[in-house]
């Protein structure tokens, strides 16, 4: 019985700490209010960098839509970084008033593509905006990005949200994105910490970004590498909830698994790489942001945490009843309630509908795939895993 109690206490402690973390920031996110920034009439030159690998199916439309901004056309350039595109696609792109940078690598990565483009471009810019090859900016995105750089910020993350919610997997992926927006961006900013960046829908002071990217060695998770470097320098990353970028959500279970495997591998890699340095900086310099980011990387995926908490709570409540060992029952009930509350607080009200209820039927499979991803993450961050994009702007128009 002693061993049984010890196992319960260990699991309660581990799951409790992880739950406390997301509950703290999901609760804080409820108090988020977007600050309004003014550009004071100053318009900066912006480079919109869009790297793509074999994205022939979506890149023409994405490039065309990127030109439709409420921002002076002579003050921003759309730069398509074309890796392994078909000749027909390249020819069509070159008919548009954009810059096309063709690249080719033995082993393709987003960081290599961005570095090559910035080394090639001769124009001078004030701001670099980074998008994925499926991203579509809201028409006022650049206006809002321009305004925030009137202030003393080095980097900003826009609000990346779902372009499509056309099946259960896309809905679950869209919800996951918004949960992360609330916990790692809104909640963090409310408590005075930096927003997390995502890898797209983000902007930087151009020369700083160019210099920072030249130091990147990551195959996958380049955004995590530059985020850690910025936070270690004591930089502050802000979040613009009203600067919208539409992002394609995954539509197949196998893509869901591959995508999460890549993310988990990158997180584990950077946790091991930075945790000791982050602890040192916390003690010596009081750098909470850097330490918090390192801790984030060891947090279990939200979907797995929810499954583990509910499963363990139910299992131990039942077994405690039959074994007449009910001293820890209240703790399990409180833990399950806290975990559920953190999700209730961080899921936007717009997802409380029948479509989401139907999508929840796929949640157990998603939990299983996340668990399998954990078992296969070794080396995933050292391999380029491409996610093919297919959706169009029709989904955005339907919103």
Secondary structure per residue as TSV (DSSP state, phi and psi in degrees):
chain	resnum	aa	ss	phi	psi
A	1	X	-	360.0	-31.6
A	2	X	H	-64.0	-44.8
A	3	X	H	-61.6	-42.2
A	4	X	H	-59.6	-43.0
A	5	X	H	-66.9	-41.3
A	6	X	H	-61.4	-43.0
A	7	X	H	-60.1	-43.5
A	8	X	H	-60.7	-45.8
A	9	X	H	-64.2	-41.3
A	10	X	H	-62.6	-48.4
A	11	X	H	-64.9	-40.5
A	12	X	H	-60.1	-41.4
A	13	X	H	-66.5	-48.0
A	14	X	H	-65.8	-49.5
A	15	X	H	-69.3	-32.8
A	16	X	H	-65.7	-42.0
A	17	X	H	-65.0	-43.9
A	18	X	H	-64.0	-40.5
A	19	X	H	-68.2	-41.0
A	20	X	H	-59.5	-38.6
A	21	X	H	-61.0	-52.0
A	22	X	H	-73.7	-28.6
A	23	X	H	-67.1	-41.0
A	24	X	H	-58.1	-50.4
A	25	X	H	-79.6	-29.8
A	26	X	H	-68.9	-36.6
A	27	X	H	-66.3	-42.7
A	28	X	H	-61.7	-34.7
A	29	X	H	-61.9	-23.7
A	30	X	T	-65.8	-19.6
A	31	X	T	-103.1	10.8
A	32	X	-	-73.4	132.6
A	33	X	-	-130.5	124.3
A	34	X	-	-71.2	121.4
A	35	X	-	-71.2	141.4
A	36	X	-	-93.3	127.4
A	37	X	-	-108.8	142.1
A	38	X	-	-113.1	138.1
A	39	X	-	-84.9	-2.9
A	40	X	T	55.7	26.2
A	41	X	T	81.9	1.0
A	42	X	-	-93.3	118.6
A	43	X	-	-106.2	127.5
A	44	X	-	-102.5	159.2
A	45	X	-	-84.1	127.6
A	46	X	E	-120.5	135.3
A	47	X	E	-105.0	120.6
A	48	X	E	-97.3	103.3
A	49	X	E	-93.9	119.8
A	50	X	E	-125.6	90.4
A	51	X	E	-77.6	141.1
A	52	X	E	-144.9	141.5
A	53	X	E	-119.3	111.3
A	54	X	S	53.5	43.0
A	55	X	-	-102.1	42.9
A	56	X	T	-61.5	-29.0
A	57	X	T	-70.9	-24.2
A	58	X	T	-124.5	-16.7
A	59	X	H	-67.8	-32.3
A	60	X	H	-63.9	-47.6
A	61	X	H	-65.6	-42.4
A	62	X	H	-60.8	-44.0
A	63	X	H	-64.2	-41.7
A	64	X	H	-63.7	-44.1
A	65	X	H	-69.0	-30.5
A	66	X	H	-66.2	-20.5
A	67	X	T	-81.9	-8.4
A	68	X	-	-98.9	63.0
A	69	X	-	-109.8	146.2
A	70	X	S	-81.1	61.6
A	71	X	S	-150.3	140.7
A	72	X	-	-51.5	125.0
A	73	X	G	-63.1	-23.7
A	74	X	G	-83.7	-2.1
A	75	X	G	-111.2	7.3
A	76	X	E	-147.1	144.4
A	77	X	E	-120.5	134.2
A	78	X	E	-91.0	120.7
A	79	X	E	-114.6	108.6
A	80	X	E	-90.8	121.9
A	81	X	E	-101.5	101.8
A	82	X	E	-95.9	107.6
A	83	X	E	-109.0	114.5
A	84	X	S	62.8	39.5
A	85	X	-	-85.7	157.4
A	86	X	-	-73.1	151.5
A	87	X	H	-59.2	-38.0
A	88	X	H	-62.0	-39.9
A	89	X	H	-65.8	-44.2
A	90	X	H	-59.4	-42.8
A	91	X	H	-62.4	-41.9
A	92	X	H	-66.8	-40.2
A	93	X	H	-61.4	-37.6
A	94	X	T	-72.8	-9.5
A	95	X	T	-84.1	-11.7
A	96	X	S	-91.2	154.7
A	97	X	S	-77.9	62.6
A	98	X	S	-133.0	172.9
A	99	X	E	-103.4	129.1
A	100	X	E	-113.5	121.3
A	101	X	E	-112.9	111.6
A	102	X	E	-86.3	131.5
A	103	X	E	-132.4	158.3
A	104	X	-	-153.6	133.2
A	105	X	-	-136.7	153.5
A	106	X	S	-62.5	-42.0
A	107	X	S	-128.8	107.8
A	108	X	-	-75.6	139.5
A	109	X	-	-144.2	158.2
A	110	X	H	-65.5	-38.4
A	111	X	H	-66.2	-39.8
A	112	X	H	-62.1	-42.9
A	113	X	H	-63.3	-44.2
A	114	X	H	-64.9	-43.3
A	115	X	H	-63.5	-41.7
A	116	X	H	-64.3	-42.0
A	117	X	H	-63.6	-47.0
A	118	X	H	-68.1	-27.1
A	119	X	H	-74.7	-25.1
A	120	X	H	-87.0	-38.8
A	121	X	-	-66.4	131.4
A	122	X	-	-96.9	-20.8
A	123	X	S	-66.9	153.7
A	124	X	-	-97.6	135.7
A	125	X	-	-130.4	157.1
A	126	X	S	-96.5	-33.9
A	127	X	E	-131.5	139.7
A	128	X	E	-110.6	123.3
A	129	X	E	-105.6	131.8
A	130	X	E	-114.2	125.0
A	131	X	E	-122.4	161.4
A	132	X	-	-86.8	166.1
A	133	X	T	-71.2	-7.4
A	134	X	T	-108.3	-2.2
A	135	X	-	-76.1	141.6
A	136	X	E	-125.7	122.8
A	137	X	E	-80.4	140.0
A	138	X	-	-61.2	153.8
A	139	X	T	-62.6	-23.1
A	140	X	T	-101.7	13.0
A	141	X	H	-60.0	-50.1
A	142	X	H	-67.0	-33.5
A	143	X	H	-59.2	-44.9
A	144	X	H	-71.0	-37.9
A	145	X	H	-64.5	-43.7
A	146	X	H	-58.3	-43.6
A	147	X	H	-63.5	-40.8
A	148	X	H	-68.0	-25.0
A	149	X	T	-83.1	5.0
A	150	X	T	-74.2	-14.1
A	151	X	S	-104.6	173.0
A	152	X	S	-83.7	62.7
A	153	X	-	-118.6	150.6
A	154	X	S	-104.5	-24.6
A	155	X	E	-151.8	149.7
A	156	X	E	-143.4	140.1
A	157	X	E	-106.5	126.4
A	158	X	E	-81.7	175.2
A	159	X	E	-88.1	99.1
A	160	X	E	-84.3	127.3
A	161	X	E	-138.0	169.6
A	162	X	E	-68.9	132.7
A	163	X	S	-81.6	-34.1
A	164	X	-	-136.1	143.5
A	165	X	-	-137.0	53.6
A	166	X	-	-90.7	-6.3
A	167	X	S	-153.0	178.9
A	168	X	H	-61.5	-40.5
A	169	X	H	-66.0	-40.1
A	170	X	H	-65.2	-38.6
A	171	X	H	-64.3	-46.6
A	172	X	H	-63.4	-38.6
A	173	X	H	-66.9	-39.1
A	174	X	H	-64.4	-42.0
A	175	X	H	-63.8	-43.0
A	176	X	H	-58.5	-41.8
A	177	X	H	-60.5	-44.8
A	178	X	H	-72.0	-33.5
A	179	X	H	-59.7	-45.8
A	180	X	H	-64.3	-38.6
A	181	X	I	-59.1	-41.6
A	182	X	I	-72.3	-44.8
A	183	X	I	-76.7	-51.5
A	184	X	I	-93.2	-6.5
A	185	X	I	-121.4	-65.8
A	186	X	I	-60.8	-53.4
A	187	X	H	-59.8	-40.4
A	188	X	H	-66.5	-40.2
A	189	X	H	-68.3	-36.5
A	190	X	H	-59.5	-37.4
A	191	X	T	-92.1	12.1
A	192	X	T	84.5	8.9
A	193	X	-	-97.5	167.9
A	194	X	-	-72.5	149.1
A	195	X	-	-71.1	146.5
A	196	X	-	-75.8	148.8
A	197	X	-	-100.2	162.9
A	198	X	-	-114.9	-24.4
A	199	X	S	115.7	-15.9
A	200	X	S	-153.7	166.8
A	201	X	S	65.4	27.1
A	202	X	E	-123.7	159.2
A	203	X	E	-141.0	152.1
A	204	X	E	-143.2	158.6
A	205	X	E	-63.6	129.0
A	206	X	H	-58.6	-53.2
A	207	X	H	-65.4	-35.2
A	208	X	H	-64.9	-44.2
A	209	X	H	-63.8	-42.3
A	210	X	H	-60.9	-43.6
A	211	X	H	-66.9	-42.8
A	212	X	H	-63.7	-44.9
A	213	X	H	-64.9	-27.7
A	214	X	T	-66.7	-14.6
A	215	X	T	-98.0	-1.9
A	216	X	-	-76.4	134.5
A	217	X	-	-118.1	-2.6
A	218	X	-	-67.5	141.4
A	219	X	S	-85.3	-49.7
A	220	X	S	-121.1	152.1
A	221	X	-	74.6	36.9
A	222	X	H	-61.8	-31.3
A	223	X	H	-64.3	-34.7
A	224	X	H	-69.0	-37.9
A	225	X	H	-64.9	-46.6
A	226	X	H	-72.3	-30.3
A	227	X	H	-64.5	-45.5
A	228	X	H	-60.4	-41.0
A	229	X	H	-66.2	-40.0
A	230	X	H	-65.5	-44.5
A	231	X	H	-68.3	-35.4
A	232	X	H	-64.3	-31.6
A	233	X	T	-76.5	-8.7
A	234	X	T	86.2	17.0
A	235	X	-	-76.0	153.7
A	236	X	-	-112.2	130.2
A	237	X	E	-106.0	125.2
A	238	X	E	-99.5	169.0
A	239	X	E	-127.3	134.7
A	240	X	E	-114.8	100.0
A	241	X	E	-69.4	-25.0
A	242	X	E	-96.3	4.7
A	243	X	E	-99.1	98.7
A	244	X	E	-94.7	134.6
A	245	X	E	-127.6	125.3
A	246	X	E	-87.7	133.0
A	247	X	E	-127.2	137.4
A	248	X	-	-71.5	130.2
A	249	X	-	-94.0	149.2
A	250	X	-	-64.2	150.6
A	251	X	-	-125.2	0.3
A	252	X	S	-132.7	145.3
A	253	X	H	-63.4	-36.1
A	254	X	H	-68.5	-32.6
A	255	X	H	-68.5	-40.6
A	256	X	H	-55.1	-47.0
A	257	X	H	-65.8	-45.5
A	258	X	H	-64.4	-41.9
A	259	X	H	-62.8	-46.7
A	260	X	H	-67.4	-34.9
A	261	X	H	-61.8	-41.4
A	262	X	H	-64.5	-44.5
A	263	X	H	-63.9	-45.8
A	264	X	H	-64.3	-39.0
A	265	X	H	-63.8	-43.2
A	266	X	H	-64.2	-41.1
A	267	X	H	-63.5	-45.2
A	268	X	H	-63.9	-39.5
A	269	X	H	-59.9	-47.3
A	270	X	H	-77.4	-25.9
A	271	X	H	-63.3	-49.5
A	272	X	H	-64.0	-34.8
A	273	X	H	-74.2	-34.4
A	274	X	H	-114.7	-10.5
A	275	X	H	-61.8	-42.2
A	276	X	H	-67.5	-42.2
A	277	X	H	-63.3	-39.1
A	278	X	H	-66.5	-40.4
A	279	X	H	-63.0	-41.9
A	280	X	H	-62.6	-45.6
A	281	X	H	-66.8	-31.1
A	282	X	H	-64.0	-44.8
A	283	X	H	-74.5	-45.8
A	284	X	H	-80.5	-41.6
A	285	X	H	-112.8	-6.5
A	286	X	-	67.8	29.4
A	287	X	-	-83.1	87.2
A	288	X	H	-70.7	-38.1
A	289	X	H	-57.4	-48.6
A	290	X	H	-63.8	-43.8
A	291	X	H	-64.6	-43.6
A	292	X	H	-59.7	-41.6
A	293	X	H	-64.1	-41.7
A	294	X	H	-62.4	-40.6
A	295	X	H	-65.9	-36.9
A	296	X	H	-53.9	-38.1
A	297	X	T	-68.7	-18.6
A	298	X	T	-100.0	-1.7
A	299	X	S	-66.3	135.7
A	300	X	-	-66.2	149.2
A	301	X	-	-53.4	141.9
A	302	X	H	-57.3	-40.8
A	303	X	H	-65.7	-37.0
A	304	X	H	-73.1	-37.1
A	305	X	H	-61.6	-45.8
A	306	X	H	-59.1	-47.4
A	307	X	H	-62.4	-43.9
A	308	X	H	-65.4	-42.4
A	309	X	H	-65.0	-47.3
A	310	X	H	-67.0	-41.2
A	311	X	H	-66.8	-47.1
A	312	X	H	-65.5	-41.3
A	313	X	H	-60.5	-47.8
A	314	X	H	-63.5	-46.8
A	315	X	H	-62.0	-44.5
A	316	X	H	-75.2	-32.9
A	317	X	H	-62.6	-42.2
A	318	X	H	-68.1	-48.8
A	319	X	H	-66.5	-36.1
A	320	X	H	-63.3	-35.7
A	321	X	H	-64.0	-47.2
A	322	X	H	-73.3	-27.8
A	323	X	H	-92.4	0.0
A	324	X	T	55.4	43.3
A	325	X	-	-124.3	76.3
A	326	X	-	-104.7	15.3
A	327	X	T	-65.6	-30.0
A	328	X	T	-99.7	4.9
A	329	X	H	-60.1	-42.5
A	330	X	H	-61.6	-37.8
A	331	X	H	-62.5	-41.1
A	332	X	H	-67.6	-38.4
A	333	X	H	-65.6	-43.5
A	334	X	H	-63.7	-42.0
A	335	X	H	-61.9	-48.1
A	336	X	H	-61.5	-41.9
A	337	X	H	-64.1	-41.9
A	338	X	H	-64.3	-40.9
A	339	X	H	-65.3	-44.9
A	340	X	H	-63.1	-40.1
A	341	X	H	-61.9	-39.7
A	342	X	H	-62.1	-33.9
A	343	X	H	-76.2	-40.5
A	344	X	H	-60.2	-41.3
A	345	X	H	-68.8	-31.8
A	346	X	H	-100.0	-8.0
A	347	X	S	-92.2	122.0
A	348	X	-	-58.9	148.2
A	349	X	G	-60.0	-26.9
A	350	X	G	-63.6	-17.8
A	351	X	G	-92.7	-1.2
A	352	X	-	-84.9	81.3
A	353	X	S	-150.8	179.0
A	354	X	H	-66.2	-36.2
A	355	X	H	-61.5	-41.6
A	356	X	H	-66.6	-39.9
A	357	X	H	-59.1	-41.8
A	358	X	H	-67.4	-38.1
A	359	X	H	-65.2	-28.5
A	360	X	G	-62.1	-18.9
A	361	X	G	-63.5	-24.5
A	362	X	G	-87.6	-6.0
A	363	X	H	-61.5	-44.1
A	364	X	H	-58.6	-39.0
A	365	X	H	-66.1	-38.2
A	366	X	H	-62.8	-40.7
A	367	X	H	-62.5	-42.4
A	368	X	H	-64.0	-41.8
A	369	X	H	-67.0	-35.7
A	370	X	H	-64.7	-40.1
A	371	X	H	-64.3	-42.9
A	372	X	H	-65.1	-35.0
A	373	X	H	-62.4	-37.6
A	374	X	H	-62.1	-32.1
A	375	X	H	-80.2	-11.0
A	376	X	T	-122.4	19.9
A	377	X	-	-82.2	-14.4
A	378	X	T	-57.5	120.7
A	379	X	T	80.1	-1.8
A	380	X	G	-64.6	-29.5
A	381	X	G	-76.8	-7.1
A	382	X	G	-97.9	0.0
A	383	X	S	-122.4	133.9
A	384	X	-	-75.1	117.3
A	385	X	-	-110.7	111.9
A	386	X	-	-90.5	133.2
A	387	X	-	-104.2	114.3
A	388	X	-	-75.2	135.8
A	389	X	-	-109.0	145.5
A	390	X	-	-136.9	-22.3
A	391	X	-	-74.9	162.8
A	392	X	-	-123.4	-174.2
A	393	X	T	-74.4	-9.2
A	394	X	H	-60.1	-34.8
A	395	X	H	-64.0	-36.8
A	396	X	H	-67.9	-41.4
A	397	X	H	-63.6	-28.4
A	398	X	T	-77.8	-12.0
A	399	X	-	-73.1	360.0
